[in-house]
Amino acid sequence: MPEDVVSLFDLGFLGVEKEYPEQRSLLPVKREKDCELTVKQKMYNHKHSKRRIVIEHAICRIKK
């Protein structure tokens, strides 16, 4: 995979950064136990989900 390509993942792929450190990846911020997310982290997760939903809908159309 080219170095300038960034992969979007959901929380199901939390170990991908450890297994493939050379691959650039974007994961949502996970809330830690007994802590709330900051406003900045919530905004990041919201933007991340808006980008991912486009991909998810495209995959759904391909499957149909």
Contacts in CASP RR format, 6 or more apart in sequence:
PFRMAT RR
TARGET T0000
AUTHOR 0000-0000-0000
METHOD contacts of the structure
MODEL  1
MPEDVVSLFDLGFLGVEKEYPEQRSLLPVKREKDCELTVKQKMYNHKHSK
RRIVIEHAICRIKK
1 7 0 8 1.000
1 23 0 8 1.000
3 22 0 8 1.000
3 24 0 8 1.000
4 24 0 8 1.000
5 24 0 8 1.000
6 24 0 8 1.000
6 25 0 8 1.000
6 26 0 8 1.000
7 16 0 8 1.000
7 23 0 8 1.000
7 24 0 8 1.000
7 25 0 8 1.000
7 26 0 8 1.000
8 25 0 8 1.000
8 26 0 8 1.000
8 48 0 8 1.000
8 51 0 8 1.000
8 52 0 8 1.000
8 55 0 8 1.000
9 16 0 8 1.000
9 25 0 8 1.000
9 26 0 8 1.000
9 27 0 8 1.000
10 27 0 8 1.000
10 28 0 8 1.000
10 52 0 8 1.000
11 27 0 8 1.000
11 28 0 8 1.000
11 30 0 8 1.000
13 25 0 8 1.000
13 27 0 8 1.000
14 27 0 8 1.000
14 30 0 8 1.000
16 23 0 8 1.000
16 25 0 8 1.000
16 27 0 8 1.000
17 25 0 8 1.000
17 27 0 8 1.000
26 48 0 8 1.000
28 44 0 8 1.000
28 45 0 8 1.000
28 48 0 8 1.000
28 49 0 8 1.000
29 37 0 8 1.000
29 41 0 8 1.000
29 44 0 8 1.000
29 45 0 8 1.000
31 37 0 8 1.000
37 45 0 8 1.000
END
